[in-house]
Amino acid sequence: MPWKEVVVGEVTWTVAPVAERVANTQAWRLVLSCRCTGADRRSVWASTSLQSSSRSDLYAQADRMSDERVQALLTRHLTPAEKPAGAPA
């Protein structure tokens, strides 16, 4: 079951939070694992600026993210060909 589902253009994406260890530190960084549904299945890893020394705190921060923020992060990580018309480059 996806954590969130967001729509970018006409494509629905299922999103799951992932904690990634930051090199040479005790910190964890939130990365979003995004997979689109439909016939053209592909995935995108969208890194965020959220970090914490605790994975559980990081996931708690992720739970407070709005759908709009998740959608904006995903849109920023899409290639120009995948972005909907009018989306920021």
Secondary structure as UniProt FT lines:
FT   STRAND          4..8
FT   TURN            9..10
FT   STRAND          11..21
FT   TURN            23..24
FT   STRAND          28..36
FT   STRAND          43..52
FT   HELIX           55..63
FT   HELIX           67..77
FT   TURN            80..82
FT   TURN            85..86
//
